[in-house]
Amino acid sequence: MSEQRPPPTTRVDCCQPVDPRIARHFDADMRRHESAGRFPPMAVASRALLELLGDVSQRRPSLLELGAGSGALTVALLEKGATRADAVDLSPQSVATAERRAREAGVADRATFTVGDAAQAVLEPHDWVVLDRVICCYSDVEALLGNAIGAARQRIAFSVPHVHGWRGLVNRLIVTVENATNRLRGRPCPGYLHAIRLIDERLAEAGFRRLRQTTAGLWYVAVYERAQST
C-alpha cells in the first residue's frame, strides 16, 4: 500500500517524518469508514473525556489535541465552547477526515488539523492539551508528555488503558494479540501500556494536580490542572 500525501489544505510543519507504521494503519481504518459513508464514532473513552471536560462552555479555552484521529473529540469540544482548536495526528487520512468532520459541523473556521508527530512537533501554547487514546501509541511516553506539558497553560486531559487489576490483565492480552495480528498482516502499529503512576508523577513534577478522573470500560480517563489555574 503506497503512502498517501497530505491533502492540499493540510499544513505539514513538523521536522520529523511521519511514522509510516502508524500512519498506514490508521489511514486504512479511515478508508474503511469512508467507504461505508460514515465518520468513525466517538469511542467510549473519548465520551468520558468529553464529560470530564464539561466546563468547556464556561472556561472557553483554546484547545490542542495530540493524536486527534478523525477529530470527533476536537469538534465536540469546539461545538461545546472551545474558542479555537489545533490538532496533530500521524495519519494523513485521519487529518483529512477530521477536516471534513469540522466542515460538516460548521466549526472549520476555528479548527486546524496538521499531519505530524505529536512528540516531535513544535507546539504553540494552548489553554488545554488533550491526549485521547494516543499515549498508548508511543514507546517514548516521556517525549510525548514533555511536549504536551510544554504546550499546556492550564490543563492536560488524557485517556490511557488501565494497567492494574483485571482491566490491566485484559488490556495486556488485547495489546499482545493486536500487535501480533498487525505484524502478520504486514501493518505493524505497536501498542504500549504505560504505568499511570509514572504519568501522574511526571505531571505532578510539572506543577499539575489531578482534578477529575473516571474509568470508561478498560480505559483510565483523567484531567489535570496547573496548581495556579483558577
Stockholm file with secondary structure:
# STOCKHOLM 1.0

chainA/1-230         MSEQRPPPTTRVDCCQPVDPRIARHFDADMRRHESAGRFPPMAVASRALLELLGDVSQRRPSLLELGAGSGALTVALLEKGATRADAVDLSPQSVATAERRAREAGVADRATFTVGDAAQAVLEPHDWVVLDRVICCYSDVEALLGNAIGAARQRIAFSVPHVHGWRGLVNRLIVTVENATNRLRGRPCPGYLHAIRLIDERLAEAGFRRLRQTTAGLWYVAVYERAQST
#=GR chainA/1-230 SS CCCCCCCTTCBCCCSSCCCHHHHHHHHHHHHHHHHTTSCCCCCHHHHHHHHHTTTHHHHCCEEEEESCTTSHHHHHHHHHTCSEEEEEESCHHHHHHHHHHHHHHTCGGGEEEEESCTTTSCCCCEEEEEEESCGGGCSCHHHHHHHHHHHEEEEEEEEEECCSHHHHHHHHHHHHHHHHHHHHTTCCCCCCCCCHHHHHHHHHHTTEEEEEEEEETTEEEEEEEETTCC
#=GC SS_cons         CCCCCCCTTCBCCCSSCCCHHHHHHHHHHHHHHHHTTSCCCCCHHHHHHHHHTTTHHHHCCEEEEESCTTSHHHHHHHHHTCSEEEEEESCHHHHHHHHHHHHHHTCGGGEEEEESCTTTSCCCCEEEEEEESCGGGCSCHHHHHHHHHHHEEEEEEEEEECCSHHHHHHHHHHHHHHHHHHHHTTCCCCCCCCCHHHHHHHHHHTTEEEEEEEEETTEEEEEEEETTCC
//
